[in-house]
Amino acid sequence: MDFTFSIEEQQLATDVRQFIKEEVTPELIAETHELEFIYGGPLARQFFKKFAANGWLTPSWPKKYGGLELPEIALYIVKNELAYAGLPFLFSGAFLCGPSIMRHCDEKTKQKFLIPIAKGEIEFALGYSEPGAGSDLMSLEMTAEDRGDHFVVNGQKTFNTHAHVADYHWLAVRTDPAAPKHKGISLLMVDMKSEGITIRPMISMAGTRTNEVYYDNVVVPKENLVGEKNQGAKYIMVALDLERMFAYGHYQHFFEKLVAYTRETIIDCQPLLKNPLVRQKIARLETQLDVIRLLYFRLAHILGKGEVPTYQSSMEKNVLADFAQELANSAMEILGMPGQIKAGDRRAILEGRAQWLYRFTVVENIWGGSAEIQKSIIAQRGLGLPRG
């Protein structure tokens, strides 16, 4: 089996890489770091309007919706190039909401949202989790009362990372309180400028921001309903599978810098990489990276066949999350005490990224569905085991 890219795929990666080299600024990289690699900051919006003009934000979409009609592998190449460069690669609109709109909405709704998404003009925040509904998402309580031509929404969402920079909220709400909990949920697309929405920051241990979002009698037009009323649970399940397909390029880039540091740093008259314990850690990380690469591009292969990865996306997500934490832990051990110095200090090693990753990667096994949930999906959907 040939695991190499085709000539066309290699050219796409080269073109994207060259564009990034010519257009990216240190200020954009700093903004991306502050926003946890999400899209929506002012500098990123400027950059991605130019980037999207090439069709690269949605390369596998139909041309009539702003895409290039390329195979799914094109999107995965683009996402990983963005990640490797330290740019936003978490696009709720282009990668999660857009494909769901394409599957479940009428043509009028597609025209309203898909082309602006493909142009990099609008972004979505995912509005799923609540104080009492995280891994058990079907327990959500936010209500949307049907008033004929509109809904009136009340309630609270939490851990909505894009909310303060997004244009729309991809909002899971309960539209039939009397129905079984998984049959009374709908999905709405809410303009974040709507009256009655309050956003409050939640600062993580890594110093980055997620949000609480409060709705107080927010009016949402019925035309912003995704698909059919009370069918939102099944739409969310597909969107979650798409969400769990994480690029790995940003971790690969840091790993390469870590390896270079161990080659160049002399300890006890020899390169640090000559230390058997360091070599063992580096070799283990390199092996894991190869596994992640295959799992990641396997997802594109499955999508290219017209299928939606279910347990396969959970596999990639869990393996990547475990790798991210091991990479951060190993870097802190290899660098020693200086690895704890933050960016901005002249004594910082590798731009202070090790200590930041050590704090940031704690969330990797939580967001997008906890590791335990992913293992249950793998057991049930992949191995056919009964529910516990």
C-alpha positions in Angstrom: 0.0 0.0 0.0 1.3 3.4 -1.0 1.1 6.0 1.9 2.7 8.8 0.0 0.9 11.8 -1.3 0.1 12.1 -5.0 1.9 14.8 -7.1 -1.2 17.0 -6.9 -1.4 16.6 -3.1 2.2 17.4 -2.7 1.8 20.5 -4.8 -1.2 21.6 -2.7 0.9 21.3 0.5 3.7 23.3 -1.2 1.4 26.0 -2.3 -0.2 26.4 1.1 3.3 26.4 2.8 4.5 29.1 0.4 1.4 31.3 1.0 1.9 31.0 4.7 5.5 31.9 4.5 4.7 35.1 2.5 1.7 36.2 4.5 2.1 35.3 8.2 3.3 37.8 10.7 4.6 37.2 14.3 1.6 39.2 15.5 -0.8 36.7 13.9 1.1 33.8 15.5 0.8 35.5 18.9 -2.9 36.1 18.4 -3.4 32.4 17.5 -1.5 31.2 20.5 -3.7 33.4 22.8 -6.9 32.1 21.2 -5.9 28.4 21.5 -5.6 27.9 17.7 -9.2 29.0 17.0 -10.4 31.2 14.2 -12.0 34.5 14.7 -9.4 37.0 15.9 -9.0 40.3 13.8 -5.6 39.4 12.4 -6.7 35.9 11.5 -9.8 37.2 9.8 -7.6 39.4 7.5 -5.3 36.5 6.7 -8.0 33.9 6.1 -10.0 36.0 3.7 -6.9 36.0 1.5 -6.3 32.3 2.2 -9.9 31.3 1.5 -9.8 33.2 -1.8 -7.8 30.2 -3.1 -10.6 27.8 -2.0 -8.3 26.3 0.6 -10.6 26.7 3.6 -13.2 24.3 2.1 -11.3 22.5 -0.7 -13.5 19.4 -0.7 -16.8 21.4 -0.9 -18.7 21.7 -4.2 -17.7 24.7 -6.3 -21.2 26.3 -6.1 -20.6 26.6 -2.3 -17.1 28.0 -2.6 -15.1 24.8 -2.7 -12.7 23.2 -5.1 -14.3 19.8 -5.3 -11.0 18.1 -4.3 -10.8 14.8 -2.5 -11.2 14.9 1.3 -7.5 14.4 1.7 -7.0 18.0 0.5 -8.7 19.4 3.6 -6.6 17.2 5.9 -3.4 18.4 4.2 -4.5 22.0 4.6 -5.5 21.7 8.2 -2.2 20.1 9.1 -0.1 22.7 7.3 -2.0 25.4 9.2 -1.4 23.6 12.5 2.3 23.1 11.7 2.7 26.8 11.1 1.1 27.8 14.4 -2.0 29.2 12.7 -5.7 28.7 13.5 -6.8 25.2 12.4 -10.0 24.8 14.5 -12.7 26.2 12.3 -16.2 25.3 13.6 -17.9 26.8 10.5 -15.8 25.3 7.8 -15.0 21.9 9.3 -18.1 21.1 11.5 -21.1 23.3 11.0 -20.7 23.8 7.2 -20.8 20.0 6.4 -23.8 19.6 8.7 -25.6 22.5 6.9 -24.8 20.8 3.6 -26.3 17.5 4.8 -29.4 18.7 6.6 -30.5 22.1 5.5 -32.6 23.4 2.5 -31.0 25.3 -0.4 -32.0 28.7 0.9 -30.1 28.1 4.2 -27.1 26.7 2.3 -26.9 29.8 0.2 -27.1 32.0 3.2 -24.3 30.3 5.2 -22.1 28.1 3.1 -20.5 30.7 0.8 -19.7 33.2 3.6 -18.2 30.3 5.6 -16.1 29.3 2.6 -14.9 32.9 2.1 -13.8 33.1 5.8 -16.3 35.8 6.5 -18.3 34.1 9.3 -17.4 31.7 12.1 -19.4 29.6 14.5 -19.0 28.8 18.2 -20.2 25.4 19.4 -23.0 25.7 22.0 -23.3 22.2 23.5 -22.0 21.9 27.1 -23.9 23.2 30.1 -23.1 23.2 33.8 -25.1 19.9 34.1 -24.6 18.5 30.6 -21.1 17.8 29.4 -20.2 14.2 28.5 -23.9 13.4 29.0 -24.9 16.0 26.4 -28.5 14.6 26.1 -29.2 16.0 29.5 -29.0 19.6 28.3 -31.7 22.0 29.7 -31.5 25.2 27.6 -35.0 25.7 26.2 -36.3 27.1 22.9 -40.0 27.8 23.0 -41.7 27.7 19.5 -43.5 30.9 18.9 -44.6 30.2 15.3 -42.1 32.0 13.1 -39.4 32.2 15.8 -38.0 30.5 18.9 -37.4 32.2 22.3 -34.3 30.8 23.9 -33.4 30.8 27.6 -30.6 29.1 29.6 -26.8 28.8 30.0 -24.0 27.2 28.0 -20.4 26.7 29.3 -17.0 26.0 27.8 -17.9 27.7 24.5 -14.4 28.6 23.4 -15.2 30.5 20.2 -18.1 32.5 21.6 -16.3 35.8 22.1 -14.9 35.9 18.5 -17.7 34.0 16.6 -20.5 35.4 14.5 -23.0 32.6 15.1 -23.7 30.1 17.9 -24.3 26.5 16.8 -26.7 26.0 19.6 -28.2 22.8 21.0 -31.5 23.4 22.7 -34.5 21.5 24.1 -37.6 22.1 22.0 -39.8 19.4 23.4 -39.4 18.9 27.2 -42.0 16.1 27.3 -40.1 13.9 24.8 -37.4 11.4 25.7 -34.3 13.5 26.3 -32.6 12.5 23.0 -35.7 13.1 20.9 -36.6 16.6 22.1 -33.4 18.5 21.0 -33.0 20.9 18.1 -30.1 22.8 16.6 -30.2 26.5 16.0 -27.9 29.0 14.3 -28.0 32.1 16.5 -26.5 35.5 15.5 -24.2 36.3 18.4 -25.2 40.0 18.1 -28.8 39.1 19.2 -30.3 41.0 22.1 -30.2 39.0 25.3 -26.9 37.2 24.9 -24.3 37.7 27.6 -20.7 36.2 27.3 -18.5 35.9 30.3 -14.9 34.7 30.1 -13.5 31.6 31.8 -9.7 31.6 32.0 -8.0 28.2 31.8 -4.9 27.1 33.8 -3.0 27.7 30.6 -4.1 31.3 30.6 -6.3 31.0 27.6 -10.0 31.8 27.4 -13.2 29.8 27.1 -16.7 31.2 27.9 -20.0 31.0 29.7 -22.9 32.1 27.5 -26.2 33.2 28.9 -29.5 33.5 27.0 -32.3 35.7 28.3 -35.4 35.6 26.0 -33.3 35.6 22.9 -35.4 35.6 19.7 -34.1 33.2 16.9 -35.9 33.2 13.5 -37.4 29.8 12.6 -35.3 29.9 9.3 -32.2 29.4 11.4 -33.3 25.9 12.5 -30.8 23.2 11.3 -32.8 20.5 9.5 -35.9 19.3 11.3 -37.2 20.3 14.7 -36.5 17.8 17.5 -33.9 15.9 15.3 -30.9 17.8 16.6 -29.5 14.9 18.6 -28.6 12.8 15.5 -27.2 15.9 13.8 -25.0 16.6 16.9 -23.7 13.0 16.9 -22.4 13.4 13.3 -21.0 16.9 14.0 -19.1 15.5 17.1 -17.6 12.8 14.9 -16.3 15.5 12.6 -15.1 17.6 15.5 -12.9 14.8 16.8 -10.6 14.8 13.8 -7.7 16.9 15.2 -4.7 18.0 13.2 -1.3 17.2 14.8 1.0 19.6 13.0 1.5 22.0 15.9 2.7 19.1 18.1 4.9 17.8 15.4 6.5 21.2 15.0 7.2 21.4 18.8 8.6 17.9 18.8 11.0 18.7 16.0 12.2 21.8 17.9 12.7 19.6 21.0 14.7 17.1 19.0 16.9 19.8 17.6 17.5 21.2 21.1 18.7 17.8 22.3 21.1 17.5 19.4 22.5 21.0 19.9 22.7 21.1 23.7 25.9 19.7 25.2 25.7 18.1 28.7 28.7 16.3 30.2 30.7 16.8 27.0 28.1 15.1 24.7 24.8 16.1 23.0 21.8 15.6 25.3 20.4 13.3 22.7 23.2 10.8 23.5 21.6 10.2 26.9 19.9 6.8 26.8 16.8 8.0 28.7 16.4 11.0 26.4 16.8 8.9 23.3 14.2 6.5 24.6 11.7 9.3 25.2 12.4 10.8 21.7 12.1 7.4 20.0 8.8 6.7 21.7 7.4 10.1 20.7 8.5 9.6 17.1 6.7 6.3 17.0 3.5 7.8 18.3 3.7 10.6 15.7 3.8 8.0 12.9 0.7 6.3 14.4 -1.2 9.6 14.6 -0.3 10.5 11.1 -1.8 7.2 9.8 -4.9 7.5 11.9 -5.4 11.2 10.9 -5.2 10.6 7.1 -7.3 7.4 7.5 -10.1 9.7 8.5 -9.8 11.5 5.2 -9.9 8.2 3.3 -13.1 7.2 5.1 -14.8 10.5 4.3 -13.6 10.2 0.7 -15.7 7.0 0.5 -18.8 8.9 1.5 -18.8 7.6 5.0 -18.6 9.4 8.4 -15.9 8.0 10.8 -17.4 7.2 14.1 -15.1 5.1 16.3 -12.2 5.9 14.0 -12.3 9.6 14.9 -12.5 8.7 18.6 -9.4 6.6 18.1 -7.4 9.4 16.5 -8.6 11.9 19.1 -7.6 9.7 22.1 -4.2 8.8 20.6 -3.5 12.4 19.8 -4.5 13.5 23.3 -2.3 11.0 25.0 0.6 11.9 22.8 0.1 15.6 23.5 0.3 15.0 27.2 3.3 12.7 26.9 5.1 15.2 24.7 4.6 18.0 27.2 5.6 15.8 30.1 8.7 14.5 28.3 9.7 18.0 27.3 9.5 19.2 30.9 11.6 16.3 32.0 14.2 16.7 29.3 14.5 20.5 29.8 14.6 20.3 33.5 14.0 23.4 35.7 14.5 25.9 32.8 11.5 24.3 31.0 9.3 26.0 33.6 10.3 29.5 32.5 7.6 31.3 30.6 7.8 33.0 27.2 9.2 36.6 27.4 12.0 35.8 29.8 15.5 35.8 28.2 16.2 32.5 29.9 13.2 30.7 28.4 14.0 27.6 26.4 12.1 26.8 23.2 10.2 30.1 23.6 8.7 28.9 26.9 6.4 26.5 25.0 7.1 23.5 27.1 5.5 24.8 30.3 2.6 26.2 28.4 2.0 22.8 26.7 2.2 21.1 30.1 -0.7 23.3 31.3 -2.6 23.4 28.0 -2.7 19.7 27.2 -4.5 18.8 30.4 -7.7 19.7 28.5 -6.9 17.5 25.5 -8.5 14.4 27.1 -11.6 16.4 28.0 -12.8 18.7 25.2 -14.6 17.2 22.3 -15.7 14.4 24.6 -13.7 12.9 27.4 -11.3 10.0 27.0 -13.7 7.7 28.8 -16.5 8.6 26.4 -14.2 8.0 23.4 -13.2 4.6 24.8 -16.9 3.7 25.1 -17.5 4.7 21.5 -14.6 2.6 20.3 -15.9 -0.4 22.4 -19.5 -0.2 21.2 -19.1 1.0 17.6 -15.7 -0.4 16.7 -15.6 -3.7 18.7 -19.4 -4.4 18.9 -19.3 -4.7 22.7 -22.5 -4.2 24.7 -23.2 -1.0 26.6 -22.0 -1.2 30.2 
